[in-house]
Amino acid sequence: MLKLSELLEKRAAAFARMKSAQEEGGDTFDQAETEVRDLDAQIKRARSIDDMERREAGTPLHGDRQLDTEIRSRFSLARAVAGAAGLAVDWGFEREVQQELQQRSGRAAKGILVPTEIFERRVLTSTGDGAAIVPTDYRPDLYISALTAASVVRGLGATVLTGLTGNLEIPREAASPAIGWVAENSALPTGDADFDSVTLSPKHAGAITEWSRNMVMQSSPQVEQLLRNMLARDLALAIDRAAIKGGGANEPDGILSTAGIQTQAYAASIMDTTAEMIAKADVANVDARRSFLTTNGVKKIALKTKDGDGLPIGIPTIFHNEPVTFNNQVPTNLGTGTDEHGLIYGDWSELLIGIWSELDILVNPYEASAYAKGNISIRAMATVDCAVRHAAAFVSATGVEVA
């Protein structure tokens, strides 16, 4: 089968023959025209295949099983790191998965690629407090162990786009033509639809850490789970912070850094402020799937708010029976020289999180300080971006100070 570039070259040559034979007519022109039409059909099919291959999530390693199920049950982060470090471990399956992950991400790894499926495993299977996963000294119940489920913004309903290979532009309708009622024989109002786009481009987050030789050589489930927790926790928190605010050097622009989001000045009380925020979302025709996200400091104020009889009003009433999530990832320093807390309300599906790569790990067993101790230096990176589809879908309260 010819490549797309070869087909395009053949078409250009056939089209040139067709043009040169235009005045002569006869069989030469007809043959060239037939060849061009045939090549057009082949080019169309080749482009479709190329496009599907770019979007393809990958071929399962075993035809009778889904790849993500295979990975969850067999892929070992500890074995992958130990194998990449040159230690004597059997990491054949982990090496086999690398080709699949490179096809997913559309690029070659800088070290080893780690599938995010493995970070979902604990959330899908663990029903306890985590005390049996590692010795109690480690308190694994305090770790965030899945990028998909433990991330706050994803749990609120953010739209996650995976398998990206380049900058992504999503068309957006900014304004529609004006509709008017007119008398008979009168001209209709004129106007054009206005379109722009939301762009996602790769942003990189990562860290360098050091693991002991014993840790990566240890084959117990306890150590394997701890390694996953450590990486998933830090990356999940970094993505959360960027999606909520971001906007710093090399960071994605999160909700609070997006130009055009609606704002509501603090109105006498949390209860009045949330009512005004709901009203603004209603006026802007924001989808009914909405919820609040704010800090634990705001939660404290809400719990202490009392009615005229001195009885607690209650969080459901203060937030008007809308879903609310309290989280320490929400900034508490939005004001200048104050402790202004973030309070966001909106349709969280309007928040886009684009993911270009699986977790990318580079193992360096020869880094000077780690090598001297027999340890291994590890660099973990992920490539993501965030964007808001419609800024008016979110309302941010301003001036929310917590004494």
N, C-alpha and C positions, 0 to 999 in steps of 0.2 A: 504494500500500500504506500502510495506516494505521500510525502509530508505536505502540509499546507503550503509551505514556502515553495515547494517544487510545483505544486498545482498552480499557484499564482504565476510562476514564471512561464509555465506552459500556456496559460491563458493569455498572457501578455504577447507571447510570440504568435499565437493563433489569431489574436485580434489584429496584430500588425499585418498579418497576411490577408486578413479579411478586408482591412482598409485599403491595402495596395491593390486588391482585386476588385474594389468597388466599381471602378469605371469599366473594367473589362467584362464583369459579369461572368456567366458560365459556371462550370463545375467548380472552379477554384474558389470562388466566393461562397458557393453553397457549402462546400466541404469545410471551409474555415468557419462559417457560421455554425454549422452543426457541431464542430469541435468545441467552439466557445460555449455553446449552450450545454453540451455534455460536461465540460469542465466547470461551468457555473454550478451545476447540480452536485458535482463531486466536492467543490469548494464549500458549498453550503453544508454538506454532510460532515466534512472535515472540521469546519468551524464549530458545529454542534458538538462533535465528539471532544474537541479541545475544551470547549466551555464546560461540558459535563465532567471531564477529568479534573478541571480546576476545582469544581464544586464537590467532587466525589469525596466522601468521608473516608474511603479506604475499603479494601476488600478483606473480609474476615479471614483469619488465619486458617480456620476450619469451616468448610462450607455448611456444616450442620449446626454451627454455634455462632452467636453474635460475638464480635470481637470484644466489645466492652465487658461482656460476662467473662470471657476468657482472661482478660487483663485483670479484672477484679479478683479472680480466684487464684491467679498464678504469678502476676508481676510482683517482684520484690524490689522495693527501693533500695534496701540494704545490699542485696546482691548486685544490683546495677552499679551502685557506687563502688562497691568492693571490686567488681570486675573491671570497671573503668580505671581503678587505681592500680590494677595489675596484681591484685591479691588472688590467691589460689581458691577460687570459688567457681561453681558451675552456674554461669549466667547465660546459658544458651538461649532460653526463651526471651530474656530481656534484650539480647542482641537481635533476635528475630523480630521483635516488635519495633525496633528502631526504624526499619524501612517503612513500615506502616505509618508511624508517626510523622516521618518526613513527608510522606505523601499528603497527610492531613494538613500540615502546616505550609506545604509548598516551598520548603527551603531545606538546606542541609543543616544539621545540628552543629553547634559550636563545641559540643561535648556529647552528652547523652540527653535524649528527650525523655521526659517522664510524663505519662498520660494522666490527665486530671481525673480519670475514672477511679484511680486508686484512692483519691482523697474523698470520694463519696462513700467508700465502703463502711466506715465506722458509723456514719450517720444512718446508713440503711440497715445496719445489723445490730447496733448496740442499743440496749434498752435500759442499762444500768447507769450508775454514776461514774463508770470508768475505773473503779477501784481495782478491778481484776486485770486491767490492761498492763499496768506497770506497777512497780512497788509504790506504796502509798506516799513515799517521799516526793514523787514527781507530780502528784495531783493532776493526772491527765484530763480530768473532767473540766479543767480550766482552759484547755487548749481548744482552738477552733480547728477542726480537722477536715473540713470540706469546703472547697472554694464555691461550690454551687449552693449548698444548703445553709451553711453557716454564715455566709455573707449577708449582712442585713439588707442591703439594697436589693439583692436578688430575691430574698424572701418576701420583700414588699411587692415584687412583680416586675422588676426591671427586665427589659427585653435584651437578651444575650445573643449576640451574633458570633458564631464560631466558624473556623475554617477560612478566615480571611487571608488573602495573599497580597494585597496591595491597598492603596488608598481607596476608601469606599465613599461614594457620593450617593446619597439617597434623595431623590427628587421630593420636593415639598411644595404644596399649594399654599402660597402666601395670601392671595386674594382672588376672588372670583368675580366674573362680570356682573355689573349692576343690572338688576331686573326692575322694570318699571311698568306701570299701567298707563296706557295712552288712549286718547280718544281715537275714533275712526279716522283713518287717513292721516294720522299723525306719525311722526318718526319715532322709532324706538330709541331708548338711550343707548349709547355706545360705550363699550369698555372691554378691556382685554383681561383674561386671567393672568395672574402674576405668579410665577414659579421661581423658587430658588432651590437650594439643596443643603442638606446636612452632611458634613464631611467627617469621616473618621480616618485618622492616620496613626500609624504605629507609634506608641510611647513605651519606653522600656523601664521596668522596675526590677530590682534584684538586690542581692546582698552576698557577701563573702563570709563564710563561717568555717569553723574548724571542728572536725569530728575525730574522735580517738580511733585508733586501729581496732581496739576491742569492740567498739560500738558497731562498726560496719562489718566486722567479722562475725558478730553475734547473730545467730540465726533464729533466735526466739521471737515469737509474735509480739512480745512486749516491746522489744527494741525496735522492731519494724514499725509498729504503730507509733512509737514515739518519734521516729524520724519523719514519718508522714505528717504528724501533728505539727512538728516544728516548722516545716516548710509551708504547709497549708495555712497555718495560723498567720504567719507574717505576710504572706502574699494576699490573703483574704483581707486583712486589715488595711494593707496599702491600697488595694482596689476600692475598698469601702470609703476610705478617706478621700480618695480622688473623686469618686462618684458623687459624694455629698458636697464637697467644696472644691478641692483641687485648685488649678489655676496657678500653681507655683512654677518655678523653673523646671522645664521639661515634663511637667505633669499634664494630664488631661484636664479639661475644664469641666468641673462638676456642676451640680445644680446651682449652688450659691455663687458660682463664678460665671454663670451664663447670662449674657446681656438680655434684658427684656423680660425676665421672670417678674411676676407680680409681687408687690410688697405690701405689707400691712403694718402700720405703726402700732406699737403696743397700746391697747385701748382699755385702760383702767384696770383690767384684770385678765388672767389667762382665759377665763370663760368668755368674756366679751371679745377678746382678740381672736379666739378660734371661731366664734360666730361670724365675725367680719371676714375671716379667711375663707370660710365655707361659702359665704355670699359672693365673694369675688370669683371663686371657682365656678359657681353656678352661672354668674353673668357671662363668664368666658366660655360657656358650653363645654366645660371640662367633663370628661367621661365620669360616670357615677362610681367607677372602681377607684376610690380615692382613700387615702389614709394619711395620718400625721406621723412625722418622725421628729423627735426632739431629744433633749438631754435628760439625764437623771436629775439634774438640778431643777428643771422645770417640773419633773415628776414630784419632787419634794414640795414645791410650792403648791401644786395641785392637790396633794394629799393633805396639806395644812389648811386649805381653803375651806371656810365654814359658812353656813347659812346664818340667817338672822337669829336663830335659836342656839347658835354655837355648835351645831352638828356638822360633821364633814359632808361636803356636797358629793364627793365621789368622782373618781376619774371619768367614768362613762358620761356623767352629766356635764362635766367641765368640757369634754371634747365632743359633746352633743351626739353621743353614741356612734361616733365615727371610729374606725380602728386607729389605734395609736401604738407606736413602738418607741421605747426609751432606750437610748444607746449612748455609750461613752465615745463613740466615733464622731458624733455630731460636735462641731466646734463650740467652745464656750468663750471664745475671745474675739468675737466679731466686731465689737465696738473698739473705739480708740481710748485706751486707758480705763476700760470698764470690763466687767465680766459678762458681756452680752452673750446670751445663749442662742443657739440656732433652733428655730421652730419652723418646720417645712410641712406644707400640705399640698397634695396633688395626686395626679394619676401617674403612678410609678412606672406603668408600661411605656410612658413617653420618654423614659430614660433609656438610652441605648448603651450597652457595654459590648464593644467589639474585641474579639480575641484572635490574635494572629498566630500564636504559637502555644504549644503545650509547654509545660514547665521545662526549661532548658538548663541542664546541670553540667558544669565543667568540673571535672575532678583533677586536682593537681597534687599528687603525692610527694612532689619534690620542692614545694615552696619552703623556703629556708627555715623559718621558725617552726612550721609544722613538721618538717622532715627531721629536725633535730630531736623532736619528742616522739617520733614514730607515728605522728598523726597525719591526717589528710585535710588539705584545704579544699573547700568546695564553693563554687560560685553558682548561685541559682538565679535565673532570670525568667521573666514572663513579659510578653508584649501585648499591651491592651490600649484601648482608648475609650472615652466616654463622650456622649453628646446628648442634648435634649432635642427631641423632634419639634415640639412646640413650646416655646418659653412660657406662654400664658397658662400652660397646664400645671404650673407650680406657683404657689404663693408662699413667700417667706416673710415671717414676722420680724420686725426690727425693734430694737430697744427693749428686748426681753432680758431684764437684769435680775439676777438671783443674788440676794444679799447673803 
